Amino acid sequence: GFSAADALKVYSLPALLAQLKTQIDHPNVTLIPGYFERSLTAKLRKQFAFRPALLVDIDVDLYVSSIQCLSWLFEQRILRPGSFVRYDDWRNIGQPHGEARAHREASLRYNVTWRNLGGGYEMGARGLNSREWQVVTVGSPRGLPWGQRELERAMRAVQSPEAMWRSFVRP
């Protein structure tokens, strides 16, 4: 339903990328085709002069895409303290799937603390405005991502939305 190729009636990848580039008409835009697990590589980081991100808008819907995206951003040190992340499909703090799940797992894996831009934690039908976050710190006390054992222990410790809030957002 959101196919640029169908909308523009252009089905050759090089021609489609060229057409999109003219439609966007901005000199600093680079289009990188492909699924994240194939396109988000260390080689890509070296190929382009990525700077630390000010704002990342994660609109990838699925857990697997979200965790691949977040992992690459943290591993390549593009998301740093001060960076903002906005999620398109995160509806409430207790959401157990999709972008929310990827956020929780990436937070544990890379020991990230966040500031939620929606304010304090609120119980209720709408819950916390958990779509916009700011990175406060990244890295374990040793400055490295957690190992599998530490990650599994931390995942078991995070059982409730309130516990997640306390784990990920520190004043």
C-alpha positions, 0 to 999 in steps of 0.5 A: 500500500505504500510502495514508491515503485507503484506510486511512481510506476518505476520498477527499476531500482536505480531509476526508482532511487533517482526519481525519489531523489529528485522528488525529495530534492535535498542535497544531504539525502542518501537513500539506502535500499535493502532490508536492515540485516543486509544494509545496516553494516559496518561497511555502510558506516565507513562508506558514509560520513554519519554524524551522531544523531540528533533525532531518529524517527523509528517507523519500522513497525515490527520488532525485528526491524526495530531491534536491527535498527536500534542495534546498528545505531548503538553499535556504530555509536550513532545514538549517543547521550543527547540523541532523541528517538521517536517511535511511530507505533508505540502506544503505551509503556506496557506494550509487549511487542514491536518497537516497545519490545525492541526499545526495552531489549536494546536498552538492556543489551547496550545498558541505555538510560533514557529520559521520556519526553512525556513526563512521569509515569502515569497509570491509566488507559493511555499510560505514559507518552512513551513515543519520544525518548532522549538517550541519557547514558549508553554502555555498561560500567565497563563501557561495553554492551552487556553479555548474554548472561547479564542481558538474560538476568536483566530481562527476567528482572523486568516484569511489569510496566512500572518496573520497566519504567524504573529500570530505563528512566532514571532521574 
